[in-house]
Amino acid sequence: MRRSGVLMPVFSLPGEYGIGCFSRQAYRFVDFLAEAGQSYWQLLPLGPTSYGDSPYQSFSTFAGNPYFISLEELIGQGLLTEEECQSANLESDPEKIDYAALYERRFPLLRRAFERGEIEKMPDFQCFVEDNAFWLEDYALFMALKDAHGGRSFTEWEGPLRNRESQALEQARQGLRREILFYEYLQYVFQDQYFRLKTYANSKGIEIIGDIPIYVAHDSSDFWCNPGLFQVDENRQPTGVAGCPPDGFSAEGQLWGNPLYDWEGQKRDGFSWWIERIRRCMRLYDVIRIDHFRGLDEYYRIPAGAPNAVHGSWMPGPGLALFEKIWETLGHVSILVEDLGFITDSVRQLVARTEYPNMKVLEFAFDSRDTGGANLYLPHNYDRNCVVYTGTHDNETLVGWIRDLCPEDKKMFLAYLGTEETDERDLAERMLRLAQESVADSCIIPLQDYLGLDNRARINRPSTLGGNWMWRVTEEALSPGLAEYIHTLTATYGRLVSQKDRTE
């Protein structure tokens, strides 16, 4: 069945109090998607962000971001007042997130709501804690200890805590009991609000595509609790870190710095930790997008301490064995694979053997160095089992991309479209149509491209720190006219799903 959807991070939603969240504007966005005839809402990772604010560098792969908790709902429950939230002054620009203000002033509001809520007396909370004990207890302790150490990385904690000695952990649990409860409370509220939003979206025929980063952050509860899952030395320090080699984004490659998995050890363990990751994502999402899928075939290993990613090397990943274990344990899992970058025959074979749809990004299609129309991102080379994008969160917006095309690539681009048009927004609309009309079963468009915005609305510039993950849409931009425009495109190219099919 042909379908389409919109890529839109939660943090980019409109609304009060500094950041998009699970507020009434999120429900309004679901209504907007339904009015626009869409079948999917694709999110970025939902985990609690660390230094740099990237959703791909999280304190936990299982936890949710407290920034997404709706303060409006806490006001409605009598746990906060509107005056308290307004006086926190969480934003100076409704189209840009001020993460410093959120860090300094949003958490005190959440703590105030916690103190007023008497959460310990709620049976639902106790059930939540029990159901999520396998990750929640360690995560809450980790975050409480981070606060007790002024936010410093766990690698700077005293040895007994850094190395998780049992007596030190028990003393911390006793001394930080209230702080631990606070972080459990945040996860309870996050999950409660998120699942109500997801239920609403599903009732409107909208499925959620969620993003699972392939790697976890070094400074995370995942690594602190499970160093044996990773390539470490006798001091539990990573011996190699993740990244990707030089490419079109960066001449020095991308040095992500995430610890690398000990895949042989994980295979001997039956990939149990990965199974729990996927199980968690199956609850959160209708479709799981696996970020950097090629790293499961071969991963790029950079020696720990290297200044850049130039001198890394490719190493074998778990390959099909991981997915065979997932299928054996969890049954059918709806997965979309991000197989972008330099793709080898072995990656293509792994994609084919899993039979998961892969990604085709139109902004990667028009490289004048590729001759004869062989570029796999050109629509005439697609098969049906794929998902076409104009761009992703790492790309320029369509208008920005067209503006920055070099003369040779621009010539190829115009020839492919069969036009001499020069207006950037008109050309961007032609690209929208090119994606929608392709044979790809699914088509996902970033909201900025439907709005015709330039690179001031770009989400992320890879290999840069600062100025990313900040863009927000205004409530006025999500107009009935825009919904009608998207609906018309969706219907024109046969991607409009009937209301009967949407709700069955």
Secondary structure, 3 states (H helix, E strand, C coil): CCEEEEECCHHHCCCCCCCCCCCHHHHHHHHHHHHCCCCEEECCCCCCECCCCCCCCECCCCCCCHHHCCHHHHHHCCCCCHHHHHHCCCCCCCCECCHHHHHHHHHHHHHHHHHHHCHHHCHHHHHHHHHCHHHHHHHHHHHHHHHHCCCCCHHHCCHHHHCCCHHHHHHHHHHCHHHHHHHHHHHHHHHHHHHHHHHHHHHCCCEEEEEECCCCCCCCHHHHHCHHHECECCCCCECEEEEECCCCCCCCCEEEEEECECHHHHHHCCCHHHHHHHHHHHHHCCEEEECCHHHHCEEEEEECCCCCCCCCEEEECCCHHHHHHHHHHHCCCCEEECCCCCCCHHHHHHHHHHCCCEEEEHHHCCCCCCCCCCCCCCHHHCCCCEEEECCCCCCCCHHHHHHHCCHHHHHHHHHHHCCCCCCHHHHHHHHHHHHHHCCCCEEEEEHHHHHCCCHHHCCCCCCCCCCCCCECCCHHHCCHHHHHHHHHHHHHCCCCCCHHHHHC
